[in-house]
Structure formats: C-alpha cells, structure tokens
Amino acid sequence: MVTSGRAWFTPGIPGIYVVLLCDVLSGLGHDPAPLLRRLGTRREQLLDPEFRLPLERADLAAEAALALVGEAGLGFRYARAMRITLHGPVGLLALSSATIDDGLEAARRYLGLRAPFLVVEREPLGDGRQALCLRTDFGPGPVRSFVIEAMVIGFVHMLEQLMEAPPEGAEVHFQGPPPAHGEALRKAVSVPVRYDQPRDALILSAGLLAARPRLADPQSEALAREQCELEFRRWRANQEGPLLERVRAALRDGEGAPPDLAEMAERLAVSARTLKRHLQQAGLTYRELQDEVRYRRARKLLSDGTLSISEVAYALGYNDVANFSRAFKRWSGRTPGAYRGGGPGQAG
C-alpha cells in the first residue's frame, strides 16, 4: 500500500505461517480449502516471501481453524509443527548464537518482524531463573489462548532444535486452569507444564541460558544479525512513523467516503484494537479524523460548485442531507448553503 508517496511496511503475518496452519489442519483430517476461501487467498500467494496477511484476517484464520479443531487443541500442535528455519534470518540467528541466552534474546528482539501482535519481556525471578513472559493484543477468548499456547510451546520447540535435546531447566507456565486438551499438551511437551500461574511464560534456569547451541557459529551469527538489523530498522522506522500520521495519510489519499475504523485497521495491517489505542494515546478518536477529511473534502466540493449540496452529502458518505448539514455547521459554524454563498466569516 502506498500513501503520500511512501511505501508503508505492512507488519502483518508472514504468509508461510498460514500455510503451516493449513498443513496442521490437513494432518488433523480437516480440509483447509474453506479457510483459504474465507481469507480470499491462495496457497501460492501465501508462499511469497514478501506476502503479509493483515492482522484482522489472521484473526479470522485462527477463528476458523479453532472452530474446525474444537477441544482437541490447536496451539501446541501448531507449535510442534513449526521449524526454526521457517523464521528466516531470525531463526538462523537463533541457531548460530553463542549461547541459548543470546538466541532467545535475538528471537525476542526481532519477534516483531514475524509476530507483530506479540510482546515478549524478560523478568528475573530472583533464584537465577528468568521468565520469558508473553503478552498479546488479542483480547480474552479462544484466539488469545491459541496464540499464547502456540508461542510459548513454540519457544520450547525452538530450544529443542537449538540443543538437539530436551531443554533441561525449562518450565512452561500458563495463566488460568488447564484446557480440555491440557493432558494431551503435557504429553506432547518435553518440559513441565503448570497452569494457574501468575504469568504466561517460559521459565529458564541459569544453566540452560548459558548452554551453547549445537550449531553455534560466529560467522553465520554475524551475517544473520546483519540481515535482521536491516529488516528491523526498516520495520522500526515505519512503525515509529506515528500511526496517527499513517491514518491521516491514508484518509487524505483516499477517495469517496472515509473507511470505517475496522477497514482502516485492515489497510494498515494492525488490529482495530491497536489502532484505537494509538489514537487514544494521541488524544483523538477515529471519528475526529474522519471528520477532518470530510470537512476538507466538503469545502473543496462546495467551493467547486459542480455538485448540489445533496450530492456533496452523498459523496461524503451521508445518506441524509440534514445530517451532513448539521455536521458541516458543527465543523465550520455555517451551513453548507451559507458556506457556498461565501461572505464574511467563511471558513477557509
């Protein structure tokens, strides 16, 4: 997507992760074709290394997959199918790092390149152990549980691949009671799994953190880190370009009635919840931004004189001329007719 002449980097989900989800469903005896149709994508498109699925559509994919699998448990099965090499240079950096600690820190630092909906924080536990705590933008419900389970267990499998052995000194902690598939999960995971804990986290001993991955290699690590840093700087530059600026640019460059909040979030490849939160932090609402662009377009169309006032209203997404007139008077202090007539006090 290009706005204001700038190509914004879309922090959606790499398509390969959706391909993996389809393969997991197939392995469980479910046809993934309806899921792909619902997403409006093809497997070939998802395999494109540059393809990113917007977060709202990724949420739909998770919901559809969970509905198929039910209580059999999808998160840990998805994690078990994931290979560290699927993560591109991030996975290579973890594999070649000098210690497990370095590999996990690399995965945590660059996670936004692959899972922009997730935040991973490290918390010392006071006994030499550390907790790798996971948080997500997804609200309470099955999708959040799936994401957290898949990511925590995914880190366990990453450790197994780094060490080529079960990671002694690791534990999995989940908030809340065991799910219906809790016993199957425990049998599938090589470390202790505990529920009703204060955090969703992977707990790591000091000895495990200091261990050396089997494929540690300084040259490969340096090359992978360079690749990750290039991608990371690009991601940060565009993500830290304020989301407010991106919304205004998208609204400014659009035609016709401004999109609603959900549509705008999908265009920017963020969740509606994330977009709303960023606007609140800036002291704005999405409606205020919509009003900004409607007022600007209304002045242009009214000044042009080609369209009637009712046609201007419809062009801006109003089904009722009276609603448009009230909105315009709120913005400018004048009715559309008075504005078109000009005279003292006309808003510029």
Order of alpha helices (4+ residues) and beta strands (2+ residues): beta-beta-beta-alpha-alpha-alpha-beta-alpha-alpha-alpha-alpha-beta-beta-alpha-beta-alpha-beta-beta-alpha-alpha-alpha-alpha-alpha-alpha-alpha-alpha-alpha
